[in-house]
Each structure stands twice: as C-alpha cells, then as structure tokens.
C-alpha cells in the first residue's frame, strides 16, 4: 500500500490560529442560541458580535489551504 503525503504550508502561528478558529466558532454557536431568547435590541448587538467573529474566522481561513477547517466544523 502506498501512502501519499501532502506537504501543506501552514502559517507560522498555526496552533494559535487553530485555537482562535475553534474558540470563535464556539462563541458564534453560543451567541446564536442566546439570540433566540433575547429582546430585539439585544439581538442586534448579538448579531454584530456574530458578524465580527465570522469576519475573523474568514481571515483565519484565508491563511490556510482550502477546506483545512472543514473537519473542525
């Protein structure tokens, strides 16, 4: 049996980015759940946080190869 190894260039601070990605993803999930049980004014604030976190996740994803974080979701 032959094994093929792909050499992937990862950012210098790979572990930190990976932890950040996971933390932000978890925060988004938590905020999404809490958004259902809040008043409209608070929902807007929560949505802004979610949007900001999603923006950071997008930046992190761009530093890595395509589909790198798909298994973490």
N, C-alpha and C positions, 0 to 999 in steps of 0.2 A: 504494500500500500504506500502510495506517495502522499506526502503532506506538502501543501503549498503554503508558504508563509508570505503574508503581505507586509511589506515594510511601510509603515504609516508614520508620517511626520506629525508629531503631537506638539502642541505649544509647550514652551519651556516650563510653565507652571501648571502642567496638566492636572495634578491631584487637586490643586486649589480650585481650578475651573470646574472640575468634575463635581466637587463638593458644592460649589456655588450653584451649579445647574440643578442638582438634586434638591438643595435647600429651596431655591426659588420655585421649583416645580411643586414641592410640598406646600409652600406658602400659598401658591395660587389655588391649589386644591382646597386648602383650609378656608381661604377667603371666599371661594365660590360657594362653599357650604354655608358660610356665615351670612353671605349676601341674601340668601332666601329669607332669613329671619330678621331682617332689619328694615328700618324706615327708608323711604325714598332718598332722603338727603344723605344718609349714611351709605346707601347703595352706590351713590355716585362717587363718594370718597373711596369706597372699596374697589370700585371698577377702575379708578385712576391708579390705585396701587397695583391691581392686576395688570393693567396695561404697561406700567413701568417695569414690573417684573418680567412680563413677556418680552419687552424690548431688550432687557438684559439677557434673557435666555437666547434671543435671536443673535445677539452679538457674540455670545459664547459659542453657539452652534457654527457660526461663520468661521471660527478659528480652527475647527476640527473638520475631518473628512466627512463627506455626505453620509447620512444615516448613522453616524457614530453614536448618538444618544438614543436611537430608536429603541434599543433593548431596555433602557432605563425607564421608559415611559410606561 
